[in-house]
Amino acid sequence: EYETDGPFYASPVVVDGTVYAPSFDQSLHAVNAATGEADWTFQGNGNPRSTPAVEADSVFFGTDANTVFSVTSDGEEEWRYEGGGPVRASPKTVQVNNNTLVLVAEGRFGSGAVGDRRVLQALSSEGELSWEFTSGGYTEYAPAVANGNVYFARWDGVVYSINGSNGEQNWFHEASGNISCSPTVRDQTVVYADERGNVRALRTDEDSVRWTYEADAGIRSSPSASDDTVYFGDEDGTFHAVSLDGDEIWTYDTEDSIRSKPTVGDDFVAFGNNDGNVYVLDTEGEELWTHETGNDVRTSPAVIDGRLFVSSFDNNLYAFE
């Protein structure tokens, strides 16, 4: 265990033997994945809710203080970008003409009003604004990137496809309910879920529904897709495995709502739960093991070299063999 002075709203990321974990102590922690000792800590200017993006030797993350930071793998600040709203959606990177763009979305202020500053922005690797897209509604969940296009969801139920090179809209899709999770892309298909319990698969090239799956409760767990299965949890605590054709494969019941994005490993899937547990199931839906933390686990586990890393609202980062 590695303890911080604040809860974890953001998921850990593991790259080259280092776990990058933003905590609500307003810091980004770099932890040695093998020993659990801190390599360094970077103090930001607000609480981070966004999972970092790591590209080359740079770590990008956002804070509630409307700021995106770029930090080196040694913990030194490269640049910061001041936006017009809190950065709660996890940054993503997209490659355009051999250059890296950092995608960030602005969320709502505490009052819920952000005026016309409801945008997806693309920043250069030097922290300069390359383009922005005004969506008309806020988003607090990470976009998905595939084949140079960006897919993201507005909270009030609109899914967009945007050209990653210039920010031009390809298409948009109106959902049947509010969206409080990220989409995922697999095999030319965009999968998203809404708070009414609908999971829909869209074509990546147009607003066309391939299939719909209906859960019995709302969904705030971002779907994850493997080679042949989509995994997600719902607000009643049911974990779902659905085929890429939209057919139910199996379900697994827990005691509380699931808001963690599942992580798929070699022959297993792992996720957190609001009951404070980490669950690890095999791909047939059988429980392998669970571990109880001291508070909600709404983050997504990270897996590397047979080790599972999980952050919790109890202020701790955990590593499991």
Helices and strands as residue ranges (DSSP letters): E 2-3, E 13-15, E 18-23, E 27-32, E 38-43, E 53-55, E 58-62, E 67-72, E 77-82, E 92-96, E 99-105, E 119-124, E 129-134, E 144-146, E 149-154, E 158-163, E 169-174, E 184-186, E 189-193, E 198-203, E 209-214, E 224-225, E 229-233, E 238-243, E 248-253, E 263-265, E 268-272, E 277-282, E 287-292, E 302-304, E 307-311, E 316-320
